């Protein structure tokens, strides 16, 4: 067995050495258990921008896959009644724009957190939010599979085809994203509690969903 010289202050000085050798999947599992500590470990590693973009792109791919499953592969009838014919182009556009949107989102969150007394930088916030997007991505995929199951069961249980029932998995898939982003933001900005950020994000999400619902019912899209 190869001996490792432990240098004070280096990555091999403590358990961080082992943490840095863990796979991406292991890191995600650790984040589900303790998102704040996982975020702090990642911030302390000072990841370069390429690595942060890699996190976002992976979450983009899962986002694209989950929404493709929900809207193209096996949508419930409640979604089919409102889906435009250009849904494929819309999904591709969303995939391409999502990375840029995450940068804008992290900047807005940084400014809001700093106004509330946060101490982190935009880079710290990007690290926390980009990582949170990847950590939360599997839950969106799980909810997409739930939507497929609802579509298959719809002939037997017609209520599953209701657009209101069909929205339930979408809402449940959004909550983990808001939760992990709130935790990542709190750690990046040095807040003791993450509840403030989570509740603000939840409120903004509710406002956005109400706005989308109003436009949906009025046939805007």
Backbone as a chain_set.jsonl record, in Angstrom:
{"seq": "XXXXXXXXXXXXXXXXXXXXXXXXXXXXXXXXXXXXXXXXXXXXXXXXXXXXXXXXXXXXXXXXXXXXXXXXXXXXXXXXXXXXXXXXXXXXXXXXXXXXXXXXXXXXXXXXXXXXXXXXXXXXXXXXXXXXXXXXXXXXXXXXXXXXXXXXXXXXXXXXXXXXXXXXXXXXXXXXXXXXXXXXXXXXXXXXXXXXXXXXXXXXXXXXXXXXXXXXXXXXX", "coords": {"N": [[0.854, -1.193, 0.0], [0.604, 2.164, -0.876], [2.313, 4.77, 0.748], [1.077, 7.841, 2.034], [2.1, 11.055, 2.325], [1.206, 13.32, 4.767], [0.502, 16.61, 4.578], [0.351, 19.498, 6.474], [-2.572, 21.466, 6.235], [-3.016, 20.772, 3.639], [-4.845, 18.895, 1.072], [-4.577, 16.286, 1.79], [-4.502, 16.28, 4.461], [-6.59, 15.631, 6.118], [-9.865, 14.156, 6.363], [-10.835, 15.333, 4.084], [-9.248, 14.677, 1.987], [-10.013, 12.079, 1.279], [-12.674, 12.658, 0.639], [-12.425, 14.157, -1.703], [-11.773, 12.254, -3.514], [-14.03, 10.89, -4.024], [-16.71, 9.595, -5.996], [-18.898, 11.232, -8.372], [-21.544, 10.428, -8.008], [-21.461, 9.508, -5.341], [-20.94, 11.888, -4.014], [-23.324, 13.224, -4.523], [-25.16, 11.642, -3.116], [-24.179, 12.123, -0.538], [-24.8, 14.785, -0.362], [-27.561, 14.725, -0.301], [-27.915, 13.857, 2.273], [-26.592, 15.793, 3.834], [-26.654, 18.709, 2.784], [-25.614, 21.268, 3.243], [-23.053, 20.887, 4.37], [-21.85, 19.483, 2.297], [-21.913, 21.445, 0.329], [-20.253, 23.379, 1.494], [-17.83, 21.961, 1.556], [-17.379, 21.758, -1.186], [-17.171, 24.452, -1.972], [-14.886, 25.147, -0.56], [-13.028, 23.734, -1.994], [-12.643, 25.314, -4.142], [-13.642, 25.202, -6.94], [-13.047, 25.332, -10.474], [-14.389, 27.374, -13.19], [-15.109, 25.794, -15.324], [-15.741, 23.367, -14.157], [-17.985, 24.051, -12.653], [-19.76, 24.737, -14.697], [-19.99, 22.254, -15.826], [-21.499, 20.916, -13.866], [-23.945, 22.284, -14.144], [-24.593, 21.701, -16.814], [-24.945, 18.936, -16.707], [-27.217, 18.828, -15.061], [-28.911, 20.165, -16.785], [-29.204, 18.286, -18.837], [-30.568, 16.201, -17.521], [-32.856, 17.615, -16.865], [-33.869, 18.159, -19.444], [-34.34, 15.526, -20.296], [-36.263, 14.645, -18.412], [-38.438, 16.393, -18.88], [-38.927, 15.82, -21.524], [-39.854, 13.205, -21.325], [-42.198, 13.69, -19.881], [-43.729, 15.324, -21.549], [-43.57, 14.519, -24.21], [-42.981, 11.734, -24.656], [-44.817, 10.176, -23.033], [-47.291, 11.725, -22.22], [-49.915, 12.763, -19.939], [-53.441, 13.114, -20.664], [-54.337, 15.602, -19.88], [-52.162, 17.277, -20.23], [-51.68, 16.956, -22.931], [-53.749, 18.323, -24.146], [-52.99, 20.946, -24.038], [-50.539, 21.233, -25.136], [-48.248, 22.709, -27.358], [-47.594, 22.24, -30.892], [-44.978, 22.627, -31.453], [-43.437, 21.593, -29.401], [-41.043, 20.155, -29.177], [-39.082, 21.897, -30.212], [-39.331, 23.916, -28.344], [-38.451, 22.645, -26.012], [-35.77, 22.143, -26.656], [-34.889, 24.758, -26.934], [-35.257, 25.62, -24.299], [-33.388, 23.99, -23.062], [-30.997, 25.024, -24.106], [-31.065, 27.633, -23.158], [-31.155, 27.38, -20.443], [-28.756, 27.153, -18.973], [-27.618, 29.745, -19.167], [-29.696, 31.074, -17.895], [-29.406, 30.07, -15.323], [-27.065, 31.301, -14.497], [-27.9, 33.977, -14.421], [-29.915, 33.73, -12.511], [-28.42, 32.936, -10.236], [-26.917, 35.251, -9.87], [-28.908, 37.143, -9.248], [-29.84, 35.987, -6.868], [-27.537, 36.239, -5.343], [-27.307, 39.045, -5.086], [-29.694, 39.591, -3.734], [-29.277, 38.096, -1.37], [-26.99, 39.342, -0.322], [-28.051, 41.839, 0.229], [-29.61, 41.115, 2.343], [-27.803, 40.653, 4.287], [-25.924, 38.709, 3.717], [-22.688, 37.144, 3.231], [-21.283, 35.952, 1.218], [-19.669, 35.469, -2.003], [-20.437, 36.06, -5.514], [-19.403, 33.915, -6.887], [-19.277, 31.939, -4.884], [-22.013, 31.64, -4.463], [-22.814, 30.768, -6.999], [-21.543, 28.303, -7.01], [-22.902, 26.949, -4.929], [-25.597, 27.001, -5.875], [-25.468, 25.909, -8.483], [-24.514, 23.368, -7.916], [-26.618, 22.507, -6.316], [-28.669, 22.387, -8.202], [-27.908, 20.163, -9.684], [-27.925, 18.18, -7.69], [-30.631, 18.108, -7.083], [-31.74, 17.268, -9.453], [-32.26, 14.427, -9.986], [-34.707, 14.016, -8.671], [-36.58, 15.377, -10.188], [-36.531, 13.764, -12.434], [-37.541, 11.406, -11.36], [-40.174, 12.223, -10.805], [-41.003, 12.587, -13.401], [-41.125, 9.952, -14.268], [-43.184, 9.146, -12.62], [-45.256, 10.614, -13.766], [-45.413, 9.321, -16.242], [-46.291, 6.817, -15.366], [-48.799, 7.596, -14.42], [-49.967, 8.279, -16.847], [-50.116, 5.789, -18.117], [-51.882, 4.526, -16.389], [-54.141, 5.963, -16.706], [-56.358, 5.149, -18.462], [-57.64, 3.339, -16.781], [-57.995, 4.743, -14.412], [-59.522, 7.463, -14.761], [-59.373, 10.051, -13.644], [-56.726, 10.665, -13.346], [-55.952, 11.81, -15.66], [-56.668, 14.419, -15.51], [-55.788, 17.849, -15.8], [-55.197, 19.233, -13.51], [-54.623, 17.284, -11.589], [-52.46, 16.213, -12.897], [-50.595, 18.17, -12.539], [-49.592, 17.808, -10.03], [-47.28, 15.999, -9.739], [-45.431, 17.7, -10.992], [-45.234, 19.86, -9.274], [-44.288, 18.571, -6.987], [-41.844, 17.751, -7.935], [-40.567, 20.17, -8.158], [-40.161, 21.104, -5.569], [-37.887, 19.77, -4.246], [-35.795, 20.987, -5.692], [-36.042, 23.719, -4.948], [-35.604, 23.405, -2.216], [-32.938, 22.347, -1.967], [-31.523, 24.356, -3.296], [-32.056, 26.481, -1.565], [-30.651, 25.567, 0.705], [-28.029, 25.408, -0.33], [-27.611, 28.096, -1.023], [-27.827, 29.345, 1.492], [-25.574, 28.299, 2.83], [-23.523, 29.202, 1.17], [-23.72, 31.943, 1.524], [-23.366, 32.256, 4.191], [-25.464, 32.177, 6.053], [-27.18, 31.374, 9.069], [-29.609, 30.0, 9.175], [-31.531, 28.269, 6.739], [-34.109, 28.611, 6.106], [-35.285, 31.093, 5.529], [-34.357, 31.795, 2.932], [-35.371, 29.58, 1.53], [-38.165, 29.896, 1.843], [-38.563, 32.333, 0.559], [-37.834, 31.644, -2.058], [-39.803, 29.714, -2.509], [-42.111, 31.295, -2.413], [-41.658, 32.967, -4.635], [-41.723, 31.014, -6.616], [-44.373, 30.161, -6.436], [-45.734, 32.489, -7.195], [-44.798, 32.681, -9.82], [-45.854, 30.309, -10.911], [-48.596, 30.759, -10.649], [-48.843, 32.903, -12.394], [-48.145, 31.642, -14.803], [-50.226, 29.776, -14.927], [-52.44, 31.464, -15.239], [-51.878, 32.612, -17.751], [-51.926, 30.275, -19.223], [-54.636, 29.459, -18.978], [-55.816, 31.512, -20.35], [-55.061, 31.04, -22.885], [-52.647, 31.997, -23.842], [-50.331, 30.568, -24.135]], "CA": [[0.0, 0.0, 0.0], [1.429, 3.357, -1.009], [2.212, 5.712, 1.853], [0.732, 9.209, 1.656], [2.616, 12.043, 3.267], [0.182, 14.299, 5.1], [1.052, 17.96, 4.715], [-0.622, 20.353, 7.157], [-3.262, 22.436, 5.396], [-3.238, 20.263, 2.287], [-6.017, 18.054, 0.946], [-4.345, 14.982, 2.407], [-4.319, 16.5, 5.886], [-7.692, 15.05, 6.876], [-10.81, 13.386, 5.573], [-11.115, 15.998, 2.812], [-8.507, 13.955, 0.953], [-10.871, 11.0, 0.828], [-13.867, 13.235, 0.033], [-12.124, 14.619, -3.041], [-11.613, 11.089, -4.376], [-15.309, 10.24, -4.172], [-17.363, 9.75, -7.288], [-19.964, 12.229, -8.423], [-22.723, 9.838, -7.388], [-21.273, 9.502, -3.887], [-21.104, 13.275, -3.555], [-24.749, 13.558, -4.556], [-25.767, 10.966, -1.969], [-23.77, 12.868, 0.657], [-25.526, 16.054, -0.367], [-28.928, 14.458, 0.15], [-27.878, 13.737, 3.729], [-26.141, 17.047, 4.449], [-26.373, 19.592, 1.658], [-24.801, 22.409, 3.646], [-21.664, 20.466, 4.506], [-21.353, 19.165, 0.959], [-21.687, 22.721, -0.347], [-19.066, 23.995, 2.093], [-16.669, 21.215, 1.059], [-17.175, 22.099, -2.591], [-16.692, 25.838, -2.02], [-13.502, 25.152, -0.077], [-12.174, 23.186, -3.053], [-12.472, 26.364, -5.156], [-13.751, 24.608, -8.283], [-12.956, 26.297, -11.562], [-15.669, 27.632, -13.859], [-15.434, 24.646, -16.17], [-16.38, 22.349, -13.317], [-19.324, 24.546, -12.319], [-20.58, 24.6, -15.905], [-20.244, 20.824, -15.963], [-22.626, 20.613, -12.987], [-25.171, 22.82, -14.739], [-24.909, 20.969, -18.035], [-25.507, 17.645, -16.32], [-28.594, 19.059, -14.618], [-29.664, 20.506, -17.995], [-29.516, 17.041, -19.554], [-31.621, 15.514, -16.77], [-34.045, 18.461, -17.043], [-34.381, 17.906, -20.792], [-34.849, 14.161, -20.339], [-37.486, 14.524, -17.626], [-39.531, 17.087, -19.55], [-39.238, 15.071, -22.745], [-40.691, 12.085, -20.911], [-43.507, 14.158, -19.436], [-44.494, 16.056, -22.555], [-43.483, 13.929, -25.542], [-43.021, 10.274, -24.664], [-46.061, 9.622, -22.489], [-47.99, 12.734, -21.419], [-51.319, 12.53, -19.625], [-54.282, 13.859, -21.586], [-54.431, 16.983, -19.425], [-51.064, 18.019, -20.846], [-51.804, 16.889, -24.378], [-54.716, 19.32, -24.603], [-52.406, 22.286, -24.0], [-49.184, 21.232, -25.668], [-48.097, 23.184, -28.733], [-46.972, 21.293, -31.802], [-43.547, 22.902, -31.499], [-42.912, 21.303, -28.07], [-39.645, 19.735, -29.283], [-38.25, 23.093, -30.351], [-39.379, 24.635, -27.068], [-37.582, 21.94, -25.073], [-34.381, 22.381, -27.043], [-34.607, 26.145, -26.567], [-35.121, 25.67, -22.838], [-32.109, 23.363, -22.729], [-29.91, 25.93, -24.454], [-31.146, 28.863, -22.379], [-31.187, 27.114, -19.004], [-27.457, 27.454, -18.367], [-27.537, 31.202, -19.013], [-30.675, 31.463, -16.882], [-28.865, 29.726, -14.009], [-26.115, 32.357, -14.145], [-28.68, 35.157, -14.038], [-30.58, 33.387, -11.262], [-27.45, 32.972, -9.142], [-26.556, 36.648, -9.64], [-30.031, 37.766, -8.53], [-29.833, 35.445, -5.513], [-26.397, 36.847, -4.642], [-27.65, 40.428, -4.74], [-30.717, 39.549, -2.696], [-28.683, 37.611, -0.124], [-26.1, 40.381, 0.211], [-28.915, 42.872, 0.8], [-30.14, 40.587, 3.597], [-26.701, 40.44, 5.215], [-25.048, 37.607, 3.322], [-21.266, 37.473, 3.127], [-20.651, 35.179, 0.161], [-19.457, 36.076, -3.313], [-21.239, 35.478, -6.595], [-18.822, 32.603, -7.183], [-19.76, 31.022, -3.849], [-23.427, 31.375, -4.729], [-22.877, 29.91, -8.19], [-21.15, 26.95, -6.605], [-23.997, 26.361, -4.158], [-26.813, 26.838, -6.673], [-25.221, 24.97, -9.579], [-24.455, 22.038, -7.333], [-27.979, 22.18, -5.876], [-29.444, 22.012, -9.389], [-27.556, 18.785, -10.025], [-28.375, 17.314, -6.599], [-32.094, 17.997, -7.148], [-32.166, 16.79, -10.771], [-32.88, 13.087, -9.997], [-36.086, 14.057, -8.196], [-37.38, 15.748, -11.342], [-36.629, 12.579, -13.286], [-38.468, 10.486, -10.686], [-41.523, 12.726, -11.023], [-41.329, 12.318, -14.804], [-41.534, 8.548, -14.31], [-44.517, 9.101, -12.001], [-46.183, 11.108, -14.783], [-45.589, 8.234, -17.207], [-47.142, 5.816, -14.711], [-50.148, 8.145, -14.427], [-50.476, 8.179, -18.215], [-50.459, 4.388, -18.376], [-53.026, 4.146, -15.549], [-55.273, 6.859, -16.987], [-57.564, 4.456, -18.94], [-58.302, 2.676, -15.655], [-58.341, 5.773, -13.426], [-59.61, 8.65, -15.621], [-59.044, 11.307, -12.968], [-55.293, 10.911, -13.5], [-55.768, 12.611, -16.857], [-56.992, 15.824, -15.237], [-54.604, 18.71, -15.811], [-54.88, 19.632, -12.143], [-53.934, 16.145, -10.974], [-51.182, 16.057, -13.591], [-49.656, 19.179, -12.04], [-49.048, 17.42, -8.719], [-45.872, 15.581, -9.847], [-44.578, 18.829, -11.363], [-44.994, 20.627, -8.05], [-43.447, 17.761, -6.106], [-40.501, 17.761, -8.499], [-39.966, 21.493, -7.961], [-39.819, 21.335, -4.163], [-36.488, 19.451, -3.924], [-34.921, 22.01, -6.272], [-36.086, 24.892, -4.075], [-35.028, 23.035, -0.921], [-31.482, 22.251, -2.059], [-31.004, 25.688, -3.617], [-32.091, 27.244, -0.323], [-29.548, 25.11, 1.551], [-26.771, 25.829, -0.943], [-27.513, 29.548, -0.911], [-27.571, 29.691, 2.891], [-24.181, 27.98, 3.147], [-22.652, 30.078, 0.39], [-23.798, 33.306, 2.039], [-23.058, 32.264, 5.613], [-26.648, 32.316, 6.904], [-27.361, 30.275, 10.015], [-30.797, 29.248, 8.793], [-31.843, 28.253, 5.313], [-35.547, 28.704, 5.923], [-35.637, 32.356, 4.9], [-34.139, 31.678, 1.492], [-36.297, 28.602, 0.975], [-39.514, 30.456, 1.797], [-38.574, 33.349, -0.499], [-37.848, 30.907, -3.325], [-41.116, 29.085, -2.644], [-43.056, 32.353, -2.742], [-41.423, 33.357, -6.023], [-42.187, 29.922, -7.469], [-45.841, 30.183, -6.434], [-46.131, 33.626, -8.027], [-44.523, 32.328, -11.211], [-46.791, 29.279, -11.348], [-49.906, 31.393, -10.804], [-48.769, 33.662, -13.634], [-48.185, 30.694, -15.921], [-51.574, 29.203, -14.977], [-53.338, 32.478, -15.797], [-51.618, 32.683, -19.195], [-52.378, 29.008, -19.789], [-56.093, 29.459, -19.076], [-56.214, 32.518, -21.331], [-54.626, 30.618, -24.197], [-51.463, 32.71, -24.301], [-49.464, 29.496, -24.611]], "C": [[0.887, 1.239, 0.0], [1.213, 4.291, 0.181], [1.922, 7.107, 1.314], [1.25, 10.15, 2.721], [1.57, 13.111, 3.508], [0.85, 15.645, 5.371], [0.02, 18.836, 5.388], [-1.215, 21.378, 6.199], [-3.522, 21.961, 3.991], [-4.461, 19.367, 2.278], [-5.822, 16.695, 1.598], [-4.178, 15.112, 3.915], [-5.407, 15.83, 6.707], [-8.616, 14.325, 5.923], [-11.171, 14.055, 4.258], [-10.394, 15.284, 1.674], [-9.367, 12.822, 0.372], [-12.107, 11.527, 0.124], [-13.615, 13.597, -1.422], [-11.943, 13.466, -4.024], [-12.951, 10.394, -4.622], [-15.908, 10.517, -5.548], [-18.451, 10.808, -7.2], [-21.226, 11.703, -7.761], [-22.635, 9.825, -5.874], [-21.454, 10.891, -3.31], [-22.58, 13.668, -3.53], [-25.474, 12.899, -3.385], [-25.411, 11.685, -0.668], [-24.541, 14.175, 0.766], [-26.976, 15.864, 0.053], [-28.986, 14.354, 1.661], [-27.548, 15.069, 4.396], [-25.698, 18.0, 3.354], [-25.447, 20.73, 2.056], [-23.327, 22.02, 3.766], [-21.072, 20.133, 3.148], [-21.065, 20.435, 0.167], [-20.436, 23.399, 0.18], [-17.803, 23.297, 1.602], [-16.344, 21.612, -0.38], [-16.639, 23.522, -2.735], [-15.227, 25.907, -1.601], [-12.53, 24.579, -1.11], [-11.879, 24.203, -4.146], [-12.525, 25.792, -6.578], [-13.655, 25.669, -9.366], [-14.299, 26.394, -12.288], [-16.086, 26.471, -14.752], [-16.161, 23.57, -15.373], [-17.801, 22.77, -12.942], [-20.261, 24.411, -13.519], [-20.926, 23.135, -16.143], [-21.431, 20.405, -15.095], [-23.94, 21.063, -13.618], [-25.564, 22.023, -15.975], [-25.473, 19.587, -17.732], [-26.951, 17.801, -15.863], [-29.473, 19.45, -15.797], [-30.107, 19.244, -18.729], [-30.643, 16.287, -18.86], [-32.936, 16.28, -16.898], [-34.688, 18.182, -18.399], [-35.006, 16.518, -20.883], [-36.182, 14.049, -19.606], [-38.665, 15.204, -18.31], [-39.88, 16.444, -20.88], [-40.143, 13.889, -22.424], [-42.106, 12.546, -20.586], [-44.36, 14.735, -20.555], [-44.518, 15.41, -23.934], [-43.708, 12.422, -25.52], [-44.375, 9.739, -24.2], [-46.778, 10.65, -21.623], [-49.415, 12.301, -21.089], [-52.159, 13.431, -20.514], [-54.432, 15.312, -21.181], [-53.336, 17.86, -19.985], [-51.206, 18.058, -22.37], [-52.726, 17.97, -24.923], [-54.121, 20.712, -24.704], [-51.031, 22.361, -24.629], [-49.142, 21.765, -27.086], [-47.405, 22.142, -29.587], [-45.457, 21.447, -31.823], [-42.863, 22.554, -30.17], [-41.448, 20.877, -28.114], [-38.712, 20.918, -29.381], [-38.2, 23.877, -29.052], [-38.444, 23.974, -26.058], [-36.112, 22.165, -25.395], [-33.973, 23.808, -26.693], [-34.41, 26.3, -25.074], [-33.79, 25.077, -22.394], [-30.955, 24.32, -22.983], [-29.894, 27.17, -23.565], [-30.996, 28.619, -20.872], [-29.864, 27.452, -18.323], [-27.292, 28.944, -18.149], [-28.496, 31.675, -17.939], [-30.165, 31.159, -15.477], [-27.83, 30.757, -13.561], [-26.855, 33.614, -13.683], [-29.355, 34.923, -12.689], [-29.618, 33.474, -10.081], [-27.006, 34.396, -8.838], [-27.652, 37.365, -8.862], [-30.062, 37.285, -7.086], [-28.682, 36.024, -4.689], [-26.732, 38.259, -4.187], [-28.697, 40.466, -3.64], [-30.152, 39.112, -1.358], [-27.764, 38.651, 0.497], [-26.908, 41.513, 0.835], [-29.489, 42.437, 2.148], [-29.037, 40.264, 4.597], [-25.779, 39.291, 4.886], [-23.623, 38.072, 3.105], [-20.566, 36.772, 1.966], [-20.517, 35.954, -1.136], [-20.406, 35.441, -4.338], [-20.707, 34.099, -6.948], [-19.27, 31.569, -6.157], [-21.216, 30.638, -4.11], [-23.597, 30.494, -5.949], [-22.552, 28.466, -7.822], [-22.297, 26.251, -5.892], [-25.22, 26.068, -5.009], [-26.611, 25.844, -7.803], [-25.16, 23.54, -9.059], [-25.848, 21.595, -6.877], [-28.843, 21.744, -7.053], [-29.166, 20.568, -9.788], [-28.051, 17.807, -8.967], [-29.881, 17.076, -6.681], [-32.585, 17.345, -8.433], [-32.796, 15.39, -10.74], [-34.333, 13.088, -9.543], [-37.032, 14.473, -9.323], [-37.579, 14.569, -12.276], [-37.59, 11.555, -12.679], [-39.91, 10.925, -10.909], [-41.953, 12.559, -12.474], [-41.793, 10.866, -14.958], [-42.902, 8.354, -13.672], [-45.571, 9.563, -13.005], [-46.455, 10.045, -15.839], [-46.505, 7.155, -16.63], [-48.597, 6.289, -14.674], [-50.779, 8.046, -15.812], [-50.906, 6.759, -18.544], [-51.716, 3.967, -17.602], [-54.281, 4.96, -15.862], [-56.5, 6.137, -17.537], [-58.346, 3.776, -17.818], [-58.789, 3.676, -14.626], [-58.394, 7.108, -14.171], [-59.205, 9.959, -14.946], [-57.562, 11.649, -13.097], [-54.998, 11.743, -14.742], [-56.102, 14.074, -16.668], [-55.727, 16.663, -15.201], [-54.216, 19.153, -14.415], [-54.167, 18.515, -11.388], [-52.554, 15.972, -11.595], [-50.143, 17.06, -13.108], [-48.986, 18.761, -10.735], [-47.609, 16.927, -8.82], [-44.939, 16.728, -10.211], [-44.231, 19.655, -10.123], [-44.075, 19.865, -7.101], [-42.012, 17.71, -6.62], [-39.789, 19.086, -8.294], [-39.472, 21.689, -6.535], [-38.381, 20.943, -3.81], [-35.511, 20.469, -4.49], [-34.879, 23.24, -5.374], [-35.401, 24.61, -2.736], [-33.497, 23.029, -0.984], [-30.851, 23.585, -2.451], [-30.997, 26.564, -2.376], [-30.957, 26.869, 0.611], [-28.211, 25.57, 0.987], [-26.551, 27.321, -0.836], [-27.178, 29.969, 0.511], [-26.119, 29.43, 3.271], [-23.23, 28.909, 2.418], [-22.606, 31.491, 0.963], [-23.572, 33.396, 3.549], [-24.249, 32.493, 6.526], [-26.755, 31.118, 7.842], [-28.521, 29.38, 9.61], [-31.027, 29.341, 7.291], [-33.317, 28.513, 5.042], [-35.963, 29.993, 5.23], [-35.506, 32.283, 3.384], [-35.107, 30.708, 0.851], [-37.697, 29.18, 0.835], [-39.625, 31.535, 0.725], [-38.638, 32.676, -1.862], [-39.208, 30.262, -3.568], [-42.167, 30.114, -3.031], [-42.905, 32.79, -4.197], [-41.917, 32.282, -6.987], [-43.703, 29.903, -7.557], [-46.359, 31.316, -7.314], [-45.936, 33.307, -9.503], [-45.518, 31.305, -11.728], [-48.194, 29.846, -11.532], [-49.942, 32.19, -12.106], [-48.855, 32.763, -14.858], [-49.588, 30.103, -16.064], [-52.567, 30.183, -15.598], [-53.15, 32.59, -17.307], [-52.09, 31.42, -19.901], [-53.886, 29.023, -20.016], [-56.599, 30.472, -20.096], [-55.68, 32.211, -22.727], [-53.421, 31.335, -24.723], [-50.406, 31.719, -24.783], [-50.012, 28.155, -24.165]], "O": [[1.82, 1.338, 0.797], [0.078, 4.568, 0.569], [2.448, 7.507, 0.276], [0.874, 10.046, 3.889], [1.095, 13.742, 2.564], [1.662, 15.779, 6.286], [-1.11, 18.912, 4.905], [-0.503, 22.06, 5.462], [-4.177, 22.657, 3.215], [-5.053, 19.099, 3.324], [-6.798, 16.02, 1.926], [-3.759, 14.162, 4.577], [-5.183, 15.493, 7.87], [-8.221, 13.928, 4.826], [-11.759, 13.411, 3.389], [-10.864, 15.283, 0.536], [-9.44, 12.632, -0.842], [-12.558, 10.946, -0.862], [-14.471, 13.378, -2.279], [-11.958, 13.678, -5.236], [-13.002, 9.407, -5.356], [-15.637, 11.545, -6.168], [-18.866, 11.221, -6.116], [-21.904, 12.433, -7.037], [-23.622, 10.1, -5.191], [-22.049, 11.058, -2.246], [-23.028, 14.363, -2.618], [-26.309, 13.529, -2.736], [-26.264, 11.837, 0.207], [-24.889, 14.612, 1.862], [-27.559, 16.741, 0.691], [-29.99, 14.719, 2.271], [-28.154, 15.431, 5.405], [-24.512, 18.088, 3.035], [-24.577, 21.117, 1.275], [-22.453, 22.756, 3.308], [-19.917, 20.463, 2.875], [-20.087, 20.497, -0.578], [-19.644, 23.936, -0.595], [-16.817, 23.955, 1.27], [-15.179, 21.779, -0.742], [-15.743, 23.764, -3.543], [-14.429, 26.627, -2.202], [-11.343, 24.906, -1.097], [-10.991, 23.999, -4.973], [-11.553, 25.895, -7.327], [-14.136, 26.788, -9.184], [-15.217, 25.613, -12.039], [-17.276, 26.199, -14.914], [-17.092, 22.94, -15.874], [-18.712, 21.942, -12.918], [-21.417, 24.016, -13.369], [-22.021, 22.815, -16.606], [-22.276, 19.626, -15.536], [-24.922, 20.321, -13.628], [-26.739, 21.705, -16.162], [-26.377, 19.119, -18.423], [-27.812, 17.002, -16.233], [-30.656, 19.11, -15.821], [-31.246, 19.149, -19.186], [-31.563, 15.793, -19.513], [-34.001, 15.676, -17.025], [-35.901, 17.993, -18.492], [-36.072, 16.35, -21.476], [-37.122, 13.435, -20.11], [-39.77, 14.662, -18.325], [-41.028, 16.522, -21.318], [-41.086, 13.604, -23.162], [-43.086, 11.897, -20.954], [-45.587, 14.643, -20.509], [-45.392, 15.718, -24.745], [-44.527, 11.899, -26.276], [-45.003, 8.941, -24.895], [-46.868, 10.469, -20.409], [-50.045, 11.568, -21.851], [-51.649, 14.409, -21.061], [-54.634, 16.174, -22.037], [-53.543, 19.055, -20.196], [-50.892, 19.061, -23.011], [-52.517, 18.476, -26.025], [-54.68, 21.575, -25.38], [-50.416, 23.427, -24.657], [-49.917, 21.323, -27.935], [-46.712, 21.265, -29.072], [-44.737, 20.511, -32.17], [-41.833, 23.14, -29.836], [-40.686, 21.193, -27.2], [-37.674, 20.955, -28.72], [-37.164, 24.435, -28.693], [-37.726, 24.661, -25.331], [-35.3, 22.357, -24.49], [-32.863, 24.049, -26.219], [-33.515, 27.018, -24.627], [-33.145, 25.584, -21.476], [-30.037, 24.42, -22.168], [-28.826, 27.698, -23.254], [-30.739, 29.556, -20.116], [-29.857, 27.981, -17.212], [-26.873, 29.373, -17.074], [-28.167, 32.568, -17.157], [-30.456, 31.902, -14.54], [-27.731, 31.055, -12.371], [-26.487, 34.234, -12.685], [-29.366, 35.804, -11.83], [-29.966, 34.027, -9.038], [-26.744, 34.727, -7.681], [-27.366, 38.11, -7.925], [-30.287, 38.081, -6.174], [-28.828, 36.27, -3.492], [-26.475, 38.627, -3.041], [-28.604, 41.276, -2.717], [-30.497, 39.68, -0.322], [-27.759, 38.824, 1.716], [-26.504, 42.083, 1.849], [-29.815, 43.273, 2.991], [-29.302, 39.667, 5.64], [-24.928, 38.932, 5.7], [-23.375, 39.246, 2.828], [-19.371, 36.982, 1.753], [-21.178, 36.973, -1.336], [-21.074, 34.443, -4.069], [-21.486, 33.203, -7.276], [-19.608, 30.443, -6.521], [-21.598, 29.473, -3.995], [-24.42, 29.578, -5.951], [-23.214, 27.532, -8.276], [-22.629, 25.107, -6.204], [-25.821, 25.001, -4.882], [-27.487, 25.018, -8.061], [-25.688, 22.618, -9.681], [-26.211, 20.43, -7.039], [-29.659, 20.832, -6.919], [-30.076, 19.839, -10.183], [-28.542, 16.728, -9.299], [-30.358, 15.98, -6.386], [-33.735, 16.91, -8.499], [-33.798, 15.179, -11.423], [-35.115, 12.247, -9.985], [-38.157, 13.98, -9.404], [-38.656, 14.39, -12.844], [-38.36, 10.915, -13.397], [-40.777, 10.092, -11.173], [-43.143, 12.404, -12.751], [-42.741, 10.588, -15.691], [-43.688, 7.514, -14.111], [-46.65, 8.978, -13.09], [-47.591, 9.882, -16.282], [-47.386, 6.643, -17.321], [-49.517, 5.495, -14.87], [-51.97, 7.765, -15.942], [-51.941, 6.548, -19.177], [-52.512, 3.162, -18.085], [-55.358, 4.672, -15.34], [-57.612, 6.47, -17.127], [-59.569, 3.652, -17.895], [-59.853, 3.5, -14.032], [-57.391, 7.821, -14.205], [-58.739, 10.879, -15.618], [-57.187, 12.814, -12.968], [-53.916, 12.316, -14.864], [-55.853, 14.89, -17.555], [-54.713, 16.246, -14.641], [-53.044, 19.422, -14.152], [-53.223, 18.767, -10.639], [-51.594, 15.626, -10.906], [-48.942, 16.828, -13.252], [-47.937, 19.293, -10.374], [-46.768, 17.393, -8.051], [-43.782, 16.74, -9.791], [-43.093, 20.09, -9.947], [-43.186, 20.452, -6.485], [-41.07, 17.633, -5.831], [-38.56, 19.137, -8.258], [-38.47, 22.368, -6.315], [-37.703, 21.713, -3.131], [-34.508, 20.787, -3.852], [-33.8, 23.749, -5.07], [-34.706, 25.468, -2.192], [-32.839, 23.64, -0.142], [-29.759, 23.91, -1.987], [-30.045, 27.311, -2.148], [-30.359, 27.739, 1.244], [-27.357, 26.063, 1.723], [-25.433, 27.77, -0.586], [-26.342, 30.849, 0.719], [-25.5, 30.243, 3.956], [-22.235, 29.355, 2.99], [-21.574, 32.158, 0.896], [-23.587, 34.488, 4.117], [-24.08, 32.954, 7.655], [-26.456, 29.988, 7.456], [-28.431, 28.154, 9.69], [-30.75, 30.363, 6.664], [-33.731, 28.622, 3.888], [-36.896, 29.99, 4.426], [-36.419, 32.657, 2.648], [-35.614, 30.963, -0.241], [-38.349, 28.974, -0.189], [-40.653, 31.647, 0.057], [-39.41, 33.092, -2.726], [-39.709, 30.262, -4.692], [-43.02, 29.845, -3.877], [-43.896, 32.964, -4.906], [-42.464, 32.593, -8.045], [-44.262, 29.658, -8.626], [-47.302, 31.133, -8.084], [-46.789, 33.618, -10.335], [-45.983, 31.413, -12.863], [-48.904, 29.461, -12.462], [-50.935, 32.163, -12.832], [-49.546, 33.077, -15.827], [-50.087, 29.944, -17.178], [-53.428, 29.79, -16.385], [-54.123, 32.655, -18.057], [-52.59, 31.474, -21.025], [-54.368, 28.657, -21.088], [-57.688, 30.309, -20.646], [-55.827, 33.019, -23.644], [-53.168, 31.304, -25.927], [-49.671, 32.001, -25.729], [-49.424, 27.117, -24.466]]}, "num_chains": 1, "name": "protein.A"}
